[in-house]
Amino acid sequence: MFTGIVEEMGAVTSMEKTLAGTRLTILASTVMGDLKIGDSVSVNGTCLTVVTKGERDFSVEVSPETLSVTALGQLKSGAPVNLERAMKLNERIGGHLVAGHVDGVGIIRNRHQDGNAIVFTIEAPSEILRYCVAKGSITVDGISLTINDVSEKGFSVAIIPHTARVTTLGLKQPNDTVNLESDLIGKYVERLLQERSQIPKSAPVIDKEYLRKKGLL
């Protein structure tokens, strides 16, 4: 589990593709502190497992399934990536609860300046937009952001200068792709409502009288 508060930008130093999958080696500094083999780390919003660790870099393996549903397959040597270690339960959650399970890929359709902020309009699949609400949360390439507006085809978010400096979003331009993860709480609420809608409106009240009539008391 993550918070969507990016700790640093790392850089891809190599991307080895094999029949079994892909191995990314990433140069980093801040996240290297207590990182261990087997730990989870968010790479552009995708939860991956550390398989090797050096003094200044670490490697993660990416399955074909992950490559098919994220934008990680488009990375090349030298590409910057957003990095975040798994959250600790005894620390503040600065963003929102992020699973690191990418729901789909969005496309930046517009970027413009609004005062000191940069506003991005992102086209997104319908299965992601169903969970998007104005002032709600969404994860874009591992960054916890607040949704400004929602349309039939996408949504808009604004980033402050600090976010532009310390994450890859400040480098993104129209037609670039981004990994998207919908708000986790929204998914659970939808699931609970689906279960509730399947309960017959005339469902009996299960109390002592009902159990006595059924011969269960």
Disulfide bonds with the S-S distance in Angstrom:
none
